[in-house]
């Protein structure tokens, strides 16, 4: 039983160490991304809009079109834009 416990402990330690390394890499990448946004802001770009564009580009085209249609519908219902044309 001690050998099995030792193997399980070694596996657990390996998993934890891998997760810790990935967390370190994730933090480094997050810092790099933050620097890119700061550079863009320094060049006059609106970082809030850049973040929105990045999020939009991650979406499937059909999903994005559906969300945009629903957004337009809701905004029209609230009087924020002209009502969408009826087909």
C-alpha positions as CSV (number, residue, x, y, z in Angstrom):
1,X,0.0,0.0,0.0
2,X,2.9,2.4,0.7
3,X,4.1,2.1,-2.9
4,X,0.7,3.0,-4.2
5,X,0.5,6.0,-1.8
6,X,3.9,7.1,-3.0
7,X,2.9,6.9,-6.6
8,X,-0.3,8.8,-5.9
9,X,1.7,11.5,-4.0
10,X,4.1,11.8,-6.9
11,X,1.3,12.2,-9.4
12,X,-0.4,14.7,-7.2
13,X,2.8,16.7,-6.8
14,X,3.4,16.6,-10.6
15,X,-0.1,17.9,-11.3
16,X,0.3,20.7,-8.8
17,X,3.7,21.7,-10.1
18,X,2.3,21.7,-13.7
19,X,-0.6,23.9,-12.7
20,X,1.7,26.2,-10.8
21,X,3.9,26.6,-13.9
22,X,0.9,27.3,-16.1
23,X,-0.4,29.9,-13.6
24,X,3.0,31.6,-13.8
25,X,2.9,31.6,-17.6
26,X,-0.6,32.9,-17.5
27,X,0.4,35.8,-15.3
28,X,3.3,36.6,-17.6
29,X,1.0,36.6,-20.6
30,X,-1.5,38.7,-18.8
31,X,1.2,41.2,-18.1
32,X,2.3,41.2,-21.7
33,X,-1.3,41.8,-22.9
34,X,-1.7,44.7,-20.4
35,X,1.5,46.2,-21.8
36,X,0.1,46.0,-25.4
37,X,-3.2,47.7,-24.3
38,X,-1.1,50.4,-22.6
39,X,0.9,50.9,-25.8
40,X,-2.3,51.1,-27.8
41,X,-3.7,53.7,-25.4
42,X,-0.5,55.7,-25.7
43,X,-1.0,55.8,-29.4
44,X,-4.5,57.2,-29.0
45,X,-6.6,54.0,-29.3
46,X,-9.6,53.4,-27.0
47,X,-8.7,50.3,-25.1
48,X,-12.3,49.6,-24.1
49,X,-13.2,49.3,-27.7
50,X,-10.1,47.2,-28.5
51,X,-11.2,44.8,-25.8
52,X,-14.7,44.6,-27.3
53,X,-13.3,44.0,-30.7
54,X,-11.1,41.1,-29.4
55,X,-14.1,39.6,-27.7
56,X,-16.2,39.9,-30.9
57,X,-13.5,38.3,-33.0
58,X,-13.6,35.3,-30.7
59,X,-17.2,34.7,-31.5
60,X,-18.7,32.5,-34.2
61,X,-20.1,34.7,-37.0
62,X,-23.6,33.3,-36.7
63,X,-23.5,33.8,-32.9
64,X,-22.4,37.4,-33.3
65,X,-25.1,38.1,-35.9
66,X,-27.7,36.7,-33.6
67,X,-26.5,38.8,-30.6
68,X,-26.3,41.9,-32.7
69,X,-29.9,41.3,-34.0
70,X,-31.2,40.8,-30.4
71,X,-29.3,43.9,-29.2
72,X,-30.8,46.0,-32.0
73,X,-34.3,44.6,-31.2
74,X,-33.9,45.4,-27.5
75,X,-32.5,48.9,-28.2
76,X,-35.4,49.6,-30.5
77,X,-37.9,48.4,-27.9
78,X,-36.3,50.9,-25.5
79,X,-36.5,53.8,-28.0
80,X,-32.7,53.9,-28.3
81,X,-32.6,53.4,-32.1
82,X,-35.1,53.3,-34.9
83,X,-37.2,50.1,-35.0
84,X,-35.7,47.4,-37.2
85,X,-37.4,47.0,-40.6
86,X,-40.0,44.3,-40.7
87,X,-39.7,41.8,-43.5
